[in-house]
Amino acid sequence: MTERPKILVVDAGPSPGEGHETRKSGTATIKTRDGRHDDGSFSRIKMMTQIFTCSSAEFVKHHGEAGAKRYLQATKAGLELQKGLAKEVGGEILSEMGSYYVCSPSQRDELKAEYDFLRSLGDCCDDLEFVENMDHVLGACEDFPFAIYFPRDAVIDSSEYAKRLMKRSLASGQCVALYNTRVIGVDDGPEVCTVTLHSGETVYANHVVVATGAMDPLPQLHGLVRPCYSYLAHVPVSPDNAVQQSANFFTWDGSAHDWCFDQGKVRVSGEDHFSAYKDPHLAERSGRLIDWAWEKYGRPSTTPVTEMTHEGITQQFGIYSETPDHAPLVGTRCDESRVCFLVGCNASGQTILSFAASLVPNLLGYRGGKLDESQRDALRLLTIRRFSELPSSF
Ligand SMILES: Cc1cc2nc3c(=O)[nH]c(=O)nc-3n(C[C@H](O)[C@H](O)[C@H](O)COP(=O)(O)OP(=O)(O)OC[C@H]3O[C@@H](n4cnc5c(N)ncnc54)[C@H](O)[C@@H]3O)c2cc1C
């Protein structure tokens, strides 16, 4: 590269080898059980959701009610931003059916209390509904008859979305991509950032955005960003209960199941919250998800239970990041820094990531260099500077 880039983003999107690497994070990490390449036959979608990645009570413990409101405003804006962009690059990668945060009959009152709390936060949640009869909801499971409905939520083919955005940026001529490379060092200098690639090559940039997900190879964030595994299965179920496509469903009780119908099968995922510095347990964890989907929606054939295996069912895992207070880490460590962080989006990061990314140009002094009032307010929650005791030796 001859000209010094203004902003170098590590990592800006899916690489051509997307889906084939085990030790990468998030969107780019997904690996199938038998290691086969993605031939497009399995689910590539992400749920776009407004809600926190923990209960409201847990989020409020860390950030107060004002912080909870900030998060929900940010995800509300992130949803609109991402849906708008998805429509610009081809709306068929998006399905807007909302999400249902569901519970069993015995948990109805707890879920109602959660709903009342969310509604009390004002306009960030003014369109939520408490649903007491799910009979009309396509793909709903009869074990969960109560729900909070989030009408803005959606489902996106996140892989295709990222690829199309990347293609558009490259076509603009204002952006170049360095494929199949790994950054092993970022030096934050007073005049310029020096970025070292694993090939030994050095690249200079006015600013660097570290958007490396969870497996941060740079020592700066160790301890703050915790890599964890999330598992997925794309499960054929009884034809009596299957639908082609559905809204998102999440369980309220902390058993951490989230699922939707995609291409006529249940796409079910669950985080195990264990360190991704350990080996994954794909067969066991995805196996449990498959059994759960069969318990809820019935098996796809009349084969006796004892003879049913998980063979041939798509099972995947990937790595996402957890932060100590369930919010991402965004921005520079100090005013003089040229390194902007955009990491730690947690388990349901698809939506907050969009919002957080929209802050970056202004944070680095581009596009006029000024955040508007709502962006400034959101930054009070998201800024990396809230971890003020983080060692400053980088
Ligand atoms: C199996 C699974 C299912 C999920 N389902 C959902 C869902 O339905 N809805 C939802 O909202 N969220 C979901 N998530 C979480 C979501 O994927 C993350 O919140 C989101 O991907 C975070 O985006 P990110 O850009 O911060 O990180 P990532 O998507 O992890 O992207 C970081 C990129 O940086 C690259 N990178 C890392 N280090 C380097 C380096 N040194 N040099 C160059 N490149 C580097 C990685 O290869 C990767 O491509 C899921 C996660 C997993 C694992």
PDBQT file of the ligand as one rigid body, heavy atoms in Angstrom, charges set to zero:
ROOT
HETATM    1  C1  LIG A 401     -22.709 -19.142  17.097  1.00  0.00    +0.000 C 
HETATM    2  C2  LIG A 401     -23.055 -17.704  17.352  1.00  0.00    +0.000 A 
HETATM    3  C3  LIG A 401     -24.351 -17.248  17.158  1.00  0.00    +0.000 A 
HETATM    4  C4  LIG A 401     -24.663 -15.918  17.390  1.00  0.00    +0.000 A 
HETATM    5  N1  LIG A 401     -25.937 -15.491  17.142  1.00  0.00    +0.000 NA
HETATM    6  C5  LIG A 401     -26.235 -14.198  17.315  1.00  0.00    +0.000 A 
HETATM    7  C6  LIG A 401     -27.526 -13.709  16.987  1.00  0.00    +0.000 A 
HETATM    8  O1  LIG A 401     -28.401 -14.433  16.545  1.00  0.00    +0.000 OA
HETATM    9  N2  LIG A 401     -27.774 -12.378  17.186  1.00  0.00    +0.000 N 
HETATM   10  C7  LIG A 401     -26.808 -11.527  17.656  1.00  0.00    +0.000 A 
HETATM   11  O2  LIG A 401     -27.089 -10.331  17.822  1.00  0.00    +0.000 OA
HETATM   12  N3  LIG A 401     -25.577 -11.961  17.942  1.00  0.00    +0.000 NA
HETATM   13  C8  LIG A 401     -25.265 -13.264  17.785  1.00  0.00    +0.000 A 
HETATM   14  N4  LIG A 401     -24.011 -13.706  18.083  1.00  0.00    +0.000 N 
HETATM   15  C9  LIG A 401     -23.043 -12.732  18.598  1.00  0.00    +0.000 C 
HETATM   16  C10 LIG A 401     -22.488 -11.893  17.471  1.00  0.00    +0.000 C 
HETATM   17  O3  LIG A 401     -21.910 -12.729  16.507  1.00  0.00    +0.000 OA
HETATM   18  C11 LIG A 401     -21.437 -10.935  18.006  1.00  0.00    +0.000 C 
HETATM   19  O4  LIG A 401     -22.000 -10.109  18.998  1.00  0.00    +0.000 OA
HETATM   20  C12 LIG A 401     -20.919 -10.075  16.865  1.00  0.00    +0.000 C 
HETATM   21  O5  LIG A 401     -20.395 -10.883  15.836  1.00  0.00    +0.000 OA
HETATM   22  C13 LIG A 401     -19.851  -9.165  17.353  1.00  0.00    +0.000 C 
HETATM   23  O6  LIG A 401     -19.298  -8.533  16.236  1.00  0.00    +0.000 OA
HETATM   24  P1  LIG A 401     -17.801  -8.066  16.225  1.00  0.00    +0.000 P 
HETATM   25  O7  LIG A 401     -17.581  -7.417  14.914  1.00  0.00    +0.000 OA
HETATM   26  O8  LIG A 401     -17.516  -7.308  17.492  1.00  0.00    +0.000 OA
HETATM   27  O9  LIG A 401     -16.937  -9.372  16.328  1.00  0.00    +0.000 OA
HETATM   28  P2  LIG A 401     -16.762 -10.542  15.288  1.00  0.00    +0.000 P 
HETATM   29  O10 LIG A 401     -18.021 -10.769  14.530  1.00  0.00    +0.000 OA
HETATM   30  O11 LIG A 401     -16.186 -11.627  16.094  1.00  0.00    +0.000 OA
HETATM   31  O12 LIG A 401     -15.708  -9.979  14.242  1.00  0.00    +0.000 OA
HETATM   32  C14 LIG A 401     -14.372  -9.749  14.599  1.00  0.00    +0.000 C 
HETATM   33  C15 LIG A 401     -13.513 -10.044  13.401  1.00  0.00    +0.000 C 
HETATM   34  O13 LIG A 401     -12.187  -9.649  13.691  1.00  0.00    +0.000 OA
HETATM   35  C16 LIG A 401     -11.322 -10.623  13.164  1.00  0.00    +0.000 C 
HETATM   36  N5  LIG A 401     -10.065 -10.540  13.892  1.00  0.00    +0.000 N 
HETATM   37  C17 LIG A 401      -9.836 -10.819  15.210  1.00  0.00    +0.000 A 
HETATM   38  N6  LIG A 401      -8.562 -10.601  15.513  1.00  0.00    +0.000 NA
HETATM   39  C18 LIG A 401      -7.964 -10.185  14.360  1.00  0.00    +0.000 A 
HETATM   40  C19 LIG A 401      -6.624  -9.811  14.026  1.00  0.00    +0.000 A 
HETATM   41  N7  LIG A 401      -5.669  -9.813  14.933  1.00  0.00    +0.000 N 
HETATM   42  N8  LIG A 401      -6.340  -9.442  12.764  1.00  0.00    +0.000 NA
HETATM   43  C20 LIG A 401      -7.318  -9.412  11.816  1.00  0.00    +0.000 A 
HETATM   44  N9  LIG A 401      -8.602  -9.748  12.076  1.00  0.00    +0.000 NA
HETATM   45  C21 LIG A 401      -8.915 -10.133  13.325  1.00  0.00    +0.000 A 
HETATM   46  C22 LIG A 401     -12.074 -11.948  13.391  1.00  0.00    +0.000 C 
HETATM   47  O14 LIG A 401     -11.589 -12.934  12.520  1.00  0.00    +0.000 OA
HETATM   48  C23 LIG A 401     -13.493 -11.525  13.056  1.00  0.00    +0.000 C 
HETATM   49  O15 LIG A 401     -13.742 -11.640  11.675  1.00  0.00    +0.000 OA
HETATM   50  C24 LIG A 401     -23.666 -15.028  17.853  1.00  0.00    +0.000 A 
HETATM   51  C25 LIG A 401     -22.362 -15.478  18.067  1.00  0.00    +0.000 A 
HETATM   52  C26 LIG A 401     -22.048 -16.792  17.806  1.00  0.00    +0.000 A 
HETATM   53  C27 LIG A 401     -20.637 -17.240  18.022  1.00  0.00    +0.000 C 
ENDROOT
TORSDOF 0
